Amino acid sequence: TQLLEQSPQFLSIQEGENLTVYCNSSSVFSSLQWYRQEPGEGPVLLVTVVTGGEVKKLKRLTFQFGDARKDSSLHITAAQPGDTGLYLCAGSSGAQKLVFGQGTRLTINP
Amino acid sequence: NAGVTQTPKFRILKIGQSMTLQCTQDMNHNYMYWYRQDPGMGLKLIYYSVGAGITDKGEVPNGYNVSRSTTEDFPLRLELAAPSQTSVYFCASTIPEVPDTEAFFGQGTRLTVV
């Protein structure tokens, strides 16, 4: 069974601070995805990383895929209240099922 | 484009009742998934399908059944509803063979079993 462990599960910080969320597994994934979910909605894709060591940036968000393709991180610079939400990592191995981590609930306080 | 459509959006069931959660997608995606999400938590995979006529169990399949007679539809069946099945259910579809493809989600079905 492929498992994805996210940490921390909850994070509450002040506006303007930086933060990093981690997604770890003992399994190798062909790709890892990060989703963000708003209350009452389904998850929406932020980014997909497919190459070991890959770094992708989306405005103030930086995503990295581990060299061994077993882990990933999401770093947010100068967090804003609009970044508040549930962040989910998800992984798949080739033509396999898509599994999710348990999520990180992020709250940015003004 | 409709994308992934789930019905109903809300439902209250009594213990022991049965129901079918409907999911349909118009993107011709081969892969479809059913997840449940408990309050404040991530998504747990119930069942998935890699194409019409093919289904497989996910992490938490007990108490559920699925079928995939067409590419478009992937209904989830609850036969004997239990309070532990109170959750929000999401259906999703994707083409994992395509690099960087995303999973598209429906709006969810909020189910309460009392």
Chai-1 contact restraints between the chains, C-beta under 6 A:
chainA,res_idxA,chainB,res_idxB,connection_type,confidence,min_distance_angstrom,max_distance_angstrom,comment,restraint_id
A,G42,B,F90,contact,1.0,0.0,6.0,A-B,restraint_1
A,G42,B,F105,contact,1.0,0.0,6.0,A-B,restraint_2
A,G42,B,G106,contact,1.0,0.0,6.0,A-B,restraint_3
A,G42,B,G108,contact,1.0,0.0,6.0,A-B,restraint_4
A,P43,B,F105,contact,1.0,0.0,6.0,A-B,restraint_5
A,L45,B,E102,contact,1.0,0.0,6.0,A-B,restraint_6
A,T48,B,D100,contact,1.0,0.0,6.0,A-B,restraint_7
A,V50,B,P99,contact,1.0,0.0,6.0,A-B,restraint_8
A,L88,B,G42,contact,1.0,0.0,6.0,A-B,restraint_9
A,S92,B,P96,contact,1.0,0.0,6.0,A-B,restraint_10
A,A95,B,P96,contact,1.0,0.0,6.0,A-B,restraint_11
A,K97,B,Y48,contact,1.0,0.0,6.0,A-B,restraint_12
A,L98,B,A103,contact,1.0,0.0,6.0,A-B,restraint_13
A,V99,B,L45,contact,1.0,0.0,6.0,A-B,restraint_14
A,F100,B,G42,contact,1.0,0.0,6.0,A-B,restraint_15
A,F100,B,L43,contact,1.0,0.0,6.0,A-B,restraint_16
A,G101,B,G42,contact,1.0,0.0,6.0,A-B,restraint_17
A,Q102,B,M41,contact,1.0,0.0,6.0,A-B,restraint_18
A,Q102,B,G42,contact,1.0,0.0,6.0,A-B,restraint_19
A,G103,B,G42,contact,1.0,0.0,6.0,A-B,restraint_20
